[in-house]
Amino acid sequence: MDTAAKKDGIYIKGYEKTSYIRPVCLCLAAALYALIFTGGAIWHTGPLSFGVLFSTIWIVMVLLSGKRKPILLLMSVPTGILFAVLRIFLNDAASGALLIGGGMAVIASLAFGTGMHKSHKTFLAALMAAGVWIRLCFIVVVPYYAMSNDVGEFKNSYNVFHSGYIQFINFTGGLIDRDVREFVEWYHPPYYHFAASFVLNLQKVLIPSRAENWEGIRALTFLCSILTLYFSYAITGFLKMTKAGRKAALALMAFMPALIMLAGNLNNDSMGLMFTMASLCLILDWKETGRYAVLVSAALTMGLSVGTKLSGAVAAPAVLVVLIAVSYQSFREKKVLKGIISPLIYGTVSLPVGLWFFVRNYVCYGVPFTYILKPTSDYMYLGDIPFIQKLLPGDFATVEDSFFHNGLEGAPDHSIPAILCKTGVFNEAIMRDRLYTALTGFILFWLFAVLMVICIAAFIYAVSFAVKHDRSAARLALAVLAVFNIAMYLRMNYQFPYACSMNIRYVLFAGITGIIAIGDLYGFIGSKSLTVKTVFKYFICLFMLAVVAFYMASAVYFS
């Protein structure tokens, strides 16, 4: 990310001046690449695909390092051949583990071998590449129906989950002319489902033999997950942070399991999160540059966010903070027209794009604008437990159960902190019946729990940091986003006292803000104590390694 840096002591504030077209096109290329060479399933990654994948990642890392020596680039050929030969002799389980571990080994060895770790920009590029790779591996080695939410099964007859919703749009070309409350998950706005249908049609054109390969849709969620990573990091360019803090934040964003799993979850969570982070990033860009094309883009992405998932509206107060700040500054500078017209442009673009589906349902069928599906499962009901008790960190004694216990073992977990940690690592999967996933998952769970404690401390520090060093609209917008997201999450759990309502996917906006706060804390620690910084750094490295180990074990488990 090319930025113009402004130094203020140890803190760097770099505004995003470049066009967003280049990174978005690169992400589109990555998604198309995933669709063609993997098809979203391990059984399509044969020796040829293995060779191409590893040769490509070798070339990409060399180019990112800046050392474009022909001999170094040519080394991609034997690397690809080596992994292609290994694939011939390995079954799907072993090759899935090799795909993840081997790719990370290639990235790490080239990052250190070419000196990428010595440059801030190239080190960030290596972290970004690693984040993209582990997301690609996830969609390859973990089936679409595993570690996912409300997807259902792709069958000839429509179902009331996201898969049936996608199939209906794909086969009919439009929305159902019925009350959406009759169809469970079909009450969600349709932008993701239209996009998924487009990917299916694209797959039929590019790869006719895979016309019914539903896993190929994960090229779309893969794309959204990469863009979420990009826009989330780009937001740090509008904050005063240290270089070390930005590295720490990007490392955690790249390897956060809750964000990685969205790459393969065939529902609208990934696209909704991506558009939300894009809308916040673009409105901050507009505040710094004043470009109306960026303002229109920010309004469009905000509308697309709400039109993908209603929870995208959580970002509206944060965006409003920025709009008010710009209008106030415009009036102070006697630029009255700008102060008036900017919010009008934003509303004129974002409101119709985001709200037409809800208006349609209200006018035609009386569906409330804020309607969300109420869970009905007696098994998941937790209304008999006091809400205050749910806020306490209980249920950690049975961490190997992941979110839901086995159906024969009694009630599900009821502690919000415990469920946030469990769904943050495993989503709603139960993977304790194999030693390798139970062991690696157990280690990763506790590292994740420690990270959440650090996140709380980082939130507290971030408030102090904002007051002392960075009283910007960007800081205020992030704080409003986090507070409002947490408040809405708690309100939902109070109104709908069900275990599934506690899933971490409902509070990921605050989660990303927390990761940025951890970057702030890491930068502060680094400026005060080299010893504590070293311990913190190795903890982050250990967490990243644990994530890789867990997904290598998952590759074997799901094979």
KAPE-V594739 format. One record per backbone hydrogen bond with DSSP energy under -1.0 kcal/mol. NH is the residue of the N-H (numbers start at 1). CO is the residue of the C=O. Records with the same first field share a line. If there is no record, write none. Layout:
BEGIN
NH=CO + CO
END
This chain:
BEGIN
4=15
6=13
8=11
11=8
12=241
13=6
24=20
25=21
26=22
27=23
28=24
29=25
30=26
31=27
32=28
33=29
34=30
35=31
36=32
37=33
38=34
39=34
41=38
42=140
44=41
45=42
46=44
50=46
51=47
52=48
53=49
54=50
55=51
56=52
57=53
58=54
59=55
60=56
61=57
62=58
63=59
64=60
65=61
68=66
69=67
73=69
74=70
76=73
77=74
79=75
80=76
81=77
82=78
83=79
84=80
85=81
86=82
87=83
88=84
95=91
96=92
97=93
98=94
99=95
100=96
101=97
102=98
103=99
104=100
105=101
106=102
107=103
108=104
109=105
110=106
111=107
112=108
113=109
114=110
116=111
117=111
118=115
123=119
124=120
125=121
126=122
127=123
128=124
129=125
130=126
131=127
132=128
133=129
134=130
135=131
136=132
137=133
138=134
139=135
140=136
141=137
142=138
146=143
162=150
163=151
165=161
166=162
167=163
168=164
169=165
170=166
171=167
172=168
173=169
178=176
182=179
183=180
185=160
186=183
188=185
191=307
194=190
195=191
196=192
197=193
198=194
199=195
200=196
201=197
202=198
203=199
204=200
205=201
206=202
207=203
210=207
211=208
213=210
214=212
216=213
217=214
218=215
219=216
220=217
222=218
223=219
224=220
225=221
226=222
227=223
228=224
229=225
230=226
231=227
232=228
233=229
234=230
235=231
236=233
237=234
238=235
239=236
241=12
246=242
247=243
248=244
249=245
250=246
251=247
252=248
253=249
254=250
255=251
259=256
260=256
261=257
263=260
264=261
267=265
272=268
273=269
274=270
275=271
276=272
277=273
278=274
279=275
280=276
281=277
282=278
283=279
284=280
285=281
286=282
287=283
288=284
289=285
290=286
295=291
296=292
297=293
298=294
299=295
300=296
301=297
302=298
303=299
304=300
305=301
306=302
307=303
308=305
309=305
312=309
313=310
314=311
315=312
316=313
319=315
320=316
321=317
322=318
323=319
324=320
325=321
326=322
327=323
328=324
329=325
330=326
331=327
332=328
333=329
334=331
335=330
339=335
340=336
341=337
342=338
344=340
345=341
346=342
347=343
348=344
349=345
350=346
351=347
353=349
354=350
355=351
356=352
359=355
360=356
361=357
362=358
363=359
364=360
365=361
366=362
367=361
371=368
382=497
385=382
390=386
392=389
394=392
401=398
404=402
409=406
413=403
416=390
419=415
420=416
421=417
422=418
423=419
424=420
426=422
429=426
438=434
439=435
440=436
441=437
442=438
443=439
444=440
445=441
446=442
447=443
448=444
449=445
450=446
451=447
452=448
453=449
454=450
455=451
456=452
457=453
458=454
459=455
460=456
461=457
462=458
463=459
464=460
465=461
466=462
467=463
468=464
469=465
470=465
472=470
476=472
477=473
478=474
479=475
480=476
481=477
482=478
483=479
484=480
485=481
486=482
487=483
488=484
489=485
490=486
491=487
492=488
493=489
494=490
495=491
496=492
498=496
499=380
502=499
503=500
506=503
507=504
511=507
512=508
513=509
514=510
515=511
516=512
517=513
518=514
519=515
520=516
521=517
522=518
523=519
524=520
525=521
526=522
527=523
528=525
529=525
533=529
534=530
535=531
536=532
537=533
538=534
539=535
540=536
541=537
542=538
543=539
544=540
545=541
546=542
547=543
548=544
549=545
550=546
551=547
552=548
553=549
554=550
555=551
556=552
557=553
558=554
END
